[in-house]
Amino acid sequence: MKAIRSMLYVPGHKRSWIEKVPTFGADVVVLDLEDSVPDHLKVEARGIVAEAVHSLRDCGSRIFVRTNKGKLAYDFDDVKAVVRPGLAGIIVTKAEDPTDIEALSRMIGEVEHQMDMPHGGVTMIPPIETARAAQLVYEIACNPRVETIAAVSAKGADLERNLGFTWTPGGIETLYHRSQAVIACRAAGKPFPIGGMWQEVHDLEGLRKAAVFNKQLGFTGEIVIHPSNVPVVNEIYSLSEAEVAYYRGLIRAFAAAEKEGKGALMYEGEHIDIAHVETAKLKLSIAGVTP
């Protein structure tokens, strides 16, 4: 499974926007049936999204759908409509704990069976949006169908309301939440945690600063809500030519040192050993670059 650098949300009732999905360049596009769709348009949006899952299957982006959650359970009509060949996964709306994850997973599995699709082929990505989910993030991440975790920290959104913090551009108030999610995700064997999302979509410099900081925390991609944000986060979460050259040079230098019987050396002014080599190989692998 490759890292998701950019995850772009598109309202499910906006047919003209969905038609432009192949031009956006996002690694994942989420066709949204939840918050961005007015209640009176949700049934119509479900039909539009179900058609789009099929029509966009070769668009260059992986297609996810964010389904609705009722008072007691996830919306099975949504799940039944959109789980079909071409769907990569479901964004799990407002999961509270592992039982929510398991309940939705079973719904998806039932439709996979009905559609004669491989069991487990449709993955799940739960955004951590509630206090209880934040407390149980590791247990949520451990579900076999969960591909990764999205540690959202948007201004004025569900998490701010649930945890009671006051959002700032620097993000110090969500630092623990974000770091906790990265640790839990990786401890559960899911190596590509997702951060985001930047609400001031036309402030690209603010987005860049926030994404750079998230990358420093260990995230490998971002949720975005406007197409103009996709190139910025794709750039930040990709290796530059200089970084590729550095890591390749490090690997070659260590291989040459090993032949001379050395287990460590100085490389570009820094001490390196096998741990640094493994890190370099991993970073190149995540970027899809050969060592």
SULRABEL-V403526 format. One record per backbone hydrogen bond with DSSP energy under -1.0 kcal/mol. NH is the residue of the N-H (numbers start at 0). CO is the residue of the C=O. E is the energy in kcal/mol with one decimal. If there is no record, write none. Layout:
nh=NH co=CO e=E
nh=NH co=CO e=E
//
This chain:
nh=6 co=221 e=-2.3
nh=7 co=27 e=-2.6
nh=8 co=223 e=-1.9
nh=9 co=29 e=-3.0
nh=11 co=31 e=-2.6
nh=13 co=10 e=-1.4
nh=14 co=12 e=-1.3
nh=17 co=13 e=-2.3
nh=18 co=14 e=-1.9
nh=19 co=16 e=-1.1
nh=20 co=17 e=-1.5
nh=22 co=19 e=-2.3
nh=23 co=20 e=-1.8
nh=27 co=5 e=-2.2
nh=28 co=61 e=-2.6
nh=29 co=7 e=-3.3
nh=30 co=63 e=-2.8
nh=31 co=9 e=-2.9
nh=32 co=65 e=-2.5
nh=36 co=33 e=-2.0
nh=40 co=37 e=-2.0
nh=41 co=38 e=-1.3
nh=44 co=40 e=-2.8
nh=45 co=41 e=-2.1
nh=46 co=42 e=-1.5
nh=47 co=43 e=-2.0
nh=48 co=44 e=-2.9
nh=49 co=45 e=-2.3
nh=50 co=46 e=-1.9
nh=51 co=47 e=-2.1
nh=52 co=48 e=-2.4
nh=54 co=50 e=-2.3
nh=55 co=51 e=-2.6
nh=56 co=53 e=-1.2
nh=58 co=55 e=-2.1
nh=61 co=26 e=-2.8
nh=63 co=28 e=-2.7
nh=64 co=88 e=-1.7
nh=65 co=30 e=-1.7
nh=69 co=72 e=-3.0
nh=74 co=67 e=-2.3
nh=78 co=74 e=-1.9
nh=79 co=75 e=-3.1
nh=80 co=76 e=-1.6
nh=81 co=77 e=-2.0
nh=82 co=78 e=-2.2
nh=83 co=81 e=-1.2
nh=86 co=83 e=-2.2
nh=87 co=62 e=-3.1
nh=88 co=62 e=-1.1
nh=89 co=122 e=-2.4
nh=90 co=64 e=-2.4
nh=91 co=124 e=-1.7
nh=100 co=96 e=-1.4
nh=101 co=97 e=-2.6
nh=102 co=98 e=-2.3
nh=103 co=99 e=-2.2
nh=104 co=100 e=-2.4
nh=105 co=101 e=-2.2
nh=106 co=102 e=-1.7
nh=107 co=103 e=-2.6
nh=108 co=104 e=-2.7
nh=109 co=105 e=-2.3
nh=110 co=106 e=-2.0
nh=111 co=107 e=-2.8
nh=112 co=108 e=-2.2
nh=113 co=109 e=-2.2
nh=114 co=110 e=-2.5
nh=115 co=112 e=-1.2
nh=116 co=111 e=-3.2
nh=120 co=117 e=-1.8
nh=122 co=87 e=-2.4
nh=123 co=144 e=-2.0
nh=124 co=89 e=-2.2
nh=127 co=149 e=-2.8
nh=133 co=129 e=-2.2
nh=134 co=130 e=-1.8
nh=135 co=131 e=-1.6
nh=139 co=135 e=-2.3
nh=140 co=136 e=-2.3
nh=141 co=137 e=-1.3
nh=142 co=139 e=-1.2
nh=145 co=142 e=-1.5
nh=146 co=123 e=-2.7
nh=149 co=125 e=-1.8
nh=150 co=193 e=-2.8
nh=151 co=149 e=-1.3
nh=152 co=195 e=-1.8
nh=156 co=153 e=-1.3
nh=160 co=156 e=-1.9
nh=161 co=157 e=-2.6
nh=162 co=158 e=-2.9
nh=163 co=159 e=-2.0
nh=173 co=170 e=-1.5
nh=174 co=171 e=-1.1
nh=177 co=173 e=-2.6
nh=178 co=174 e=-2.6
nh=179 co=175 e=-2.9
nh=180 co=176 e=-1.8
nh=181 co=177 e=-2.1
nh=182 co=178 e=-2.5
nh=183 co=179 e=-2.7
nh=184 co=180 e=-2.6
nh=185 co=181 e=-2.3
nh=186 co=182 e=-2.6
nh=187 co=183 e=-1.6
nh=188 co=185 e=-1.5
nh=189 co=184 e=-2.5
nh=193 co=148 e=-2.7
nh=194 co=220 e=-2.9
nh=200 co=198 e=-2.1
nh=202 co=199 e=-2.3
nh=203 co=201 e=-1.3
nh=206 co=202 e=-2.1
nh=207 co=203 e=-2.4
nh=208 co=204 e=-2.3
nh=209 co=205 e=-2.3
nh=210 co=206 e=-2.8
nh=211 co=207 e=-2.5
nh=212 co=208 e=-2.0
nh=213 co=209 e=-2.2
nh=214 co=210 e=-2.5
nh=215 co=211 e=-1.9
nh=216 co=212 e=-1.4
nh=218 co=213 e=-2.1
nh=219 co=192 e=-2.9
nh=221 co=4 e=-2.6
nh=222 co=194 e=-2.2
nh=223 co=6 e=-2.8
nh=228 co=225 e=-2.1
nh=229 co=226 e=-1.2
nh=232 co=228 e=-2.0
nh=233 co=229 e=-2.6
nh=234 co=230 e=-2.0
nh=235 co=231 e=-2.2
nh=236 co=232 e=-2.4
nh=237 co=234 e=-1.3
nh=243 co=239 e=-2.4
nh=244 co=240 e=-2.4
nh=245 co=241 e=-2.3
nh=246 co=242 e=-2.6
nh=247 co=243 e=-2.5
nh=248 co=244 e=-2.4
nh=249 co=245 e=-2.3
nh=250 co=246 e=-2.2
nh=251 co=247 e=-2.3
nh=252 co=248 e=-2.6
nh=253 co=249 e=-2.3
nh=254 co=250 e=-2.1
nh=255 co=251 e=-2.3
nh=256 co=252 e=-2.0
nh=257 co=253 e=-2.6
nh=258 co=254 e=-1.5
nh=260 co=257 e=-2.1
nh=261 co=256 e=-2.4
nh=264 co=271 e=-1.9
nh=266 co=269 e=-3.3
nh=269 co=266 e=-1.6
nh=271 co=264 e=-2.7
nh=276 co=272 e=-1.5
nh=277 co=273 e=-2.4
nh=278 co=274 e=-2.0
nh=279 co=275 e=-2.3
nh=280 co=276 e=-2.6
nh=281 co=277 e=-2.2
nh=282 co=278 e=-2.5
nh=283 co=279 e=-2.1
nh=284 co=280 e=-2.3
nh=285 co=281 e=-2.8
nh=286 co=282 e=-1.5
nh=287 co=284 e=-1.4
nh=288 co=283 e=-3.3
//
